[in-house]
C-alpha cells in the first residue's frame, strides 16, 4: 500500500500537497490521520483514516470521495442519493454514515463511514485461492442471515439496493461488532414506494452476474425481488466459492441485450415458461431478441449440478426459492428469515467469523488491501 503520504493525495486541498502537512489540509480533514487508499470504483475513491478526537481516538473510518459530476458543476447525483438514503436509515446490518464533509475549494464531497475490515469478495477469494477449502456452515449461515436481516429492513422501508454483490457486503473486524455484516454502497439504491416513472429509466443496475432475469429481459417496472435474486447468487457463491452465473457482459450499446448471461442461467435452471412465469410474455427482450433463445432447448441441469447440496435439504429449498424465475413468486427477505434453514443446527450467530461449534477452527481472513 505504500506510506500514508502517497496514497492520501487527492484527498488534500491541492493535488500535490503532502497529506501530513496539516496547514494544507482542509479543516475537516484535520480531525483524521490518513492511512492510505483502500478502494476505487466508478463513484470515486475510498481512503482509510483514524479519528484524532480524544473520545474515539484511533477509531478506523472509511472516507469515500466522490468524483465531480459529469458536467463538472457540483456534487454527483449518486452522492446525493446515497446521503439522502443513509441519513434516513439505521440498522445493525447496514453501513453507518458517520459524517458528510465538503471541500469548498473544489466542491468535492466526502462521506465518512465506520470502517469494515472484510468484505464477502475477499472472504470468498481467500477460501478459494489461499486455503482451498469451503467456508464452514456456521459462517455461511450467519453471513446470509445477517444480509437478509439488513435487506428486510431496507425493503420494509421501501428501499431497493439494486447492486448487491460480494464486494458490497462488508464484515466488521475486531471490536464490539466483530463478524457483523454491513450492506454498503447505496449509489444505485432507490425508493420504490410510488415510482413516478419506470425504475428502468435510471439505467442498468446490478453487476451482471447478480442481475435478475426480469432485468436481463428488459423489465421496466421491477421490485425488491431483484435484490433477492442477487442474494441467491451470493448464497450459492458462499457455498461453492465461485460465481453461479458467470456470463460475459455485452457492451456494444447503452443497454445491450445480455444473451450470454441468460444462457448461463437457463443452462442451470432450465428454460423459463409462460406457464411458470405468466408475465414473461410482456418482457421486451422475450418478445424481440430471444427468438433464437426460445427456439433453443435447455436441459434443466438443476442447481444440484453446481451447488453441493442435497435437493431435499432446507438449504437447497431456500436457494431455489431465491432463484425463482417469476419475481412475484420469489421468496422475500422477511419470508427467508423464517425459513427452516435458519432453525436447524448450526444456528446463525451475530459474529459470523467466529464459529460457535467446538473443534471448528477460526479462519484468519486477510483485511481489505
Secondary structure, 3 states (H helix, E strand, C coil): CCCHHHHHCCCCCCCCCCCCCHHHCCHHHHHEEEEEEEEECCCEEEEEEEECCCCCCCCEEEEEEECCCCCCCCCCHHHHHHHHHHHHCCCCCECCEEEEEEECCCCEEEEEEECCCEEHHHHHHHHHHHHCCCCCHHHHHHHHHHHHHHHHHHHHCCEECCCCCHHHEEECCCCCCCCCEEECCCCCCEECCCCCCCHHHHCCCCCHHHCCHHHHCCCCCCCCHHHHHHHHHHHHHHHHCCCCCCCCCCCCCCCCCCHHHHHHHHHHHCCCCCCCCHHHHHCHHHHCCCHHHHHCCCCCCCHHHCCCCCCCCHHHHHHHHHCCCCCCCCCCHHHHHCCHHHHCCCCCCCCCCCCCCCCCCCCCCCCCC
